[in-house]
Amino acid sequence: MSGRKDFLGQPAPENYVAGLGRGATGFTTRSDLGPAREGPSEEQIKEALAKRAAQLGTAAPTAYGAPEKKDDDDDDERFQDPENEVGLFASGTFDRDDDEADRIYQEVDEKMDKRRRARRLVHYSFSLPSHLKRNCLSVISCLAGQITDMNPFRPFREAREEAEREEYERNNPKIQQQFADLKRALGSVTDEDWASIPEVGDLTGKNKRTKQNLRQRFYAIPDSVIAGARDAGQFDTSISTNGEETNGTNGINGASGANGADGVDGTMTNFADLGAARDKVLQVRLDQAAQGSNTESVSGTATNIDAKGYLTSLSKSELKAGEIPVGDVKRVRSLLESVIKTNPKHGPGWIAAARLEEFAGRTVAARNVIARGTENCPKSEDVWLESIRLNDNHNAKIIAANALKNNDRSTRLWIEAMKLENNPQAKKRVLRLAIDAVPQSVAIWKEAVNLEEDPNDAKLMLAKATEIIPLSVELWLALARLETPESAQAVLNKARKAVPTSHEIWVAAARLQEQMGAANMVGRVMERGVKALARESAMLKREEWINEAERCEDEGAVLTCVAIIKETLGWGLEEDDERKGVWKEDAKSSIGRGKYETARAIYAYSLRVFVQSRSLWLAAADLERNHGTRQALWDVLEKGTNACPNSEVLWMQLVKEKWQAGDMDAARHTLGTAFSRNPKNEDIWLAAVKLEADHGQTNQARTLLEQARLESGTSRVWVKSVAFERAWGTPDDALDLVNQGLQLYPSAPKLWMLKGQIYEALSKLPQAREAYNTGTRACPKSVPLWLLTARIEERQGASVRARSVLERARLAVPKQEELWLESVRLERRAGNLAAANTMMAQALQEAPTSGRLWAEKIMHLEARTQRKPRVLEAIKKVDKDPFLFVTAARLFWAERKLDKADTWFGKAIVEDADLGDTWAWYVKFLQEHGTAEKRVEAVSKCVMSEPKHGEVWQSVNKDPKNAGKGIEDILKICVGLVK
């Protein structure tokens, strides 16, 4: 057994402190009254370290035994070693390795300190001669071992830096230093002085006192406010039929509704007023949405506003004395007084000051002001004219005399002085004086000539005037008007020599020839005039010449108008330019301004250049049809057919015009000529058939169709042949023809439709269904075939099969509005409104710009209160759609807003006059709410437009029962069917 004691039994080392190694040097608890036991002091720790070093036979640690260095830069705690063994590891074992490490770290710190100080040294550079450099180097090498301080200037540098820092702080003291003396002086301030210091916001005491006075002002409260506050917590429990509150018991207190329909706090709502306001807003939005879509307006249905002249059209209104803003007048008066005092020679300032006084009702003051203005501005004719205007006639004459003394060459003053005279002789006397003073004034000569009652005297005056002012075109033209035609011709020749750059003289000369009856000379004069103006470089622009032609047309000089267009229309246009399009636009512009002769002349000149232009011939024919005579229209169409013999459109229009005029022989002769020029043209064949059929010549029409099938033989001829036999009651022949046609043209959808319709008319629904199904397989892109197939399935009671047909149709022809519309109607007719709404939502996603879909949704799938907002939404999404316009008109019609309905019907007709359903709705509206004249006018316009499209219109027009009926008869039938 070993005699060594265990660890816990051994005595504690000398100076052992329990818990010192883990930092437990004593603590204070809540129950203790004093601090716990403190740890060893620094002296004890140093003594223990020295004693341990002696026991080990080593030197005392130099890092802790070295005296504390003082840092010159006052870096007290910033550069301390964070691992300094003070405190936690002070009692640890310190061996030689630790001492060596401490020495190494101390050397590194000293070296780094020297390096930092070396960076902050001030280097002085100087140059030495070459013979001294060698001596200096030898001396330095000898003394290198004796020099211990390599920086002898360090104390001087630090002192200099300290002085510079003090100088900077003295020149740029901190705010705290600047107010240091004032802060010390605040110690002597008493409490009364502190209390008497004013607030910061009270520096403008005047404004504060004004606001306080306003807050203290009291007003009388109306009784309605008191009554409203009394009834603020009461609720009304019933409303009448028109939206107003009843006079019964209100709420809990049972007070009567004395305040009317509108409660003070908004708890009582007037539903009638809200509805009216909503309708008004919707109407305004509908009008705004439709403004951009209408470029034309129907007569009597729209209001045109001149945007540029909207404000300028407002006339000046005279304010009453109580309505004059006194404060503004005083402010402006002070400004104007400053103006005229600063610059008394400024005439507009005096005029403005006088008008201000006149505006304020101080006429006498205004006269005084303008009188001072005439004294300060005697050469300003505007000031004199203002003074004349403000004074009465007697004083105005005196003022005018004074004005003319200072401005004897002012034309305006002489004319104003003449107007002040009441006697014609006195006026003539003033004008003679004016002519003597200002002989070159054209205005004075014109006034003098107008005063002459005798034409001979006027001639003498104008002759003298043209001698004095030979460059005045107005005087020359006035003299020519007073002369006889022969003398006028001589006058115009003199004028042409005096003013060779005037186009007015040449136009007047051409008009003179027209008045004399020399029609052949009008064109020659204008031709010479254009050449002369071109030589003088005084040629007008093409648009300006058109304006001159229109002016001549207004004054009745048609030949001159035509001559101007003939000689100048091509001016400035090269052959490479799009002349035809430019001339067509010029003609349309003239037609829009009501200058039909000018437009006719433009078309005539254009047709001489582009003889074979079919579009120009058709445009000229439209002009004669709308604004000319029947004979003129026939002449244009005959010239057009001679120039364009292969244009079937011109031939058909000529035949139609003669046919409508009742001249059947001329129509047949024209068709014969067309046949000879175009032997295989199907349009001419079909026109001949229609001509014979409409006049009861069925055998002749049938013969023509047989010849057309043999010579032309197109699918359209076969379709017309089948339709002819079906219309005239021979279904067996029609069925035979359609089978023959399908053998030749199996992909003609109209032949399949006719076959199915013939079977339907014969009540053979299975055969009709088979024909439609076969047609859809042969022509999968034909939408009417799919619609007929679905409808016959629905007619037989197979709605599911009809729905399947429409689904296959939508796959074959996607994004087709007719198919989606039929699908929605199928669900609606079946009574499945939920499915109809779902189908409509899908349809609008596929075709969001379809007006027909929107119209169906608004009229059949929306609540009555939501229809007008939906119309507004649809019009914003779909631009220029007649179906939506008709829907809006029908909604206004239902609300008895007849003017609005009439306006929207007119917009729909202007947008698409070829839609027969629109005409039917409009005529039906006029039958209930229009006059007889408007109904007749609407029917005549419908006949002229010849509509061919429309869902109801086509079903009626293509019905065999209505074969041979005119447009007016078809319109009457459609009016009874639309609903």
Order of alpha helices (4+ residues) and beta strands (2+ residues): alpha-alpha-alpha-alpha-alpha-alpha-alpha-alpha-alpha-alpha-alpha-alpha-alpha-alpha-alpha-alpha-alpha-alpha-alpha-alpha-alpha-alpha-alpha-alpha-alpha-alpha-alpha-alpha-alpha-alpha-alpha-alpha-alpha-alpha-alpha-alpha-alpha-alpha-alpha-alpha-alpha-alpha-alpha-alpha-alpha-alpha-alpha-alpha-alpha-alpha
